């Protein structure tokens, strides 16, 4: 006897495929909504922060100009989301042409190339305030792995390239967990852990720790650079 034909419906296989597509569509839609929400958060926070800190930025720029020759804003090529390059903006904390002096790209606490004004700016992470412009441009986020230089990305393993899956940030999980005191490989692992567990609750915890560090003058980027963070 022939097997009875299926009447009506999509059939088990086709129905399962439709359900899978619907789930995938919902995941993509949720991801798009999350990205829009995060972008709105970045714009609101960076815009407000620029307005509030504009007097500090003005004083810092005047102090940099008074102490040493050269442009007060420092630009450096960094790698962002999916390997796209952009110029990160910072207040200059070192003498003009520092990249061609001494240890080159490596920067350590007490580096003689750091100016007196620069040391103060770095202590309170004021030199990072121009990063807010990068956030407004959409090149960075408030929270995420720090953007790094091309030569380092060239040495990433396949796993470490996962660090480029999200926008780089002004502050991040590695920054509030001993950033400059850790080997570079451990910092990357902290960034990868953040990407895997990213949530608004975790972001708020990072912001809380960041505020505490800056308030106490610990700085987010204080200490040895591990040979990679010129002017960082």
Secondary structure, 3 states (H helix, E strand, C coil): CCCCCCCCCCCHHHHHHHHHHHHHHHHHHHHHHHHHHHHHHHHHHHHHHHHHHHHHHHHHHHHHHHHCCCCCEEEEEEECHHHCEEEEEEECCECCCHHHCCCCCCCCCCCCCECHHHHHHHHCCHHHCCHHHHHHHCCCEEECCCCECHHHHCCCCCCHHHHHHCCCEEECCCCCCCHHHCCHHHHHHHHHHHHHHCCHHHHHHHHHHHHHHHHCCCCCCCCCCCCCCCCC
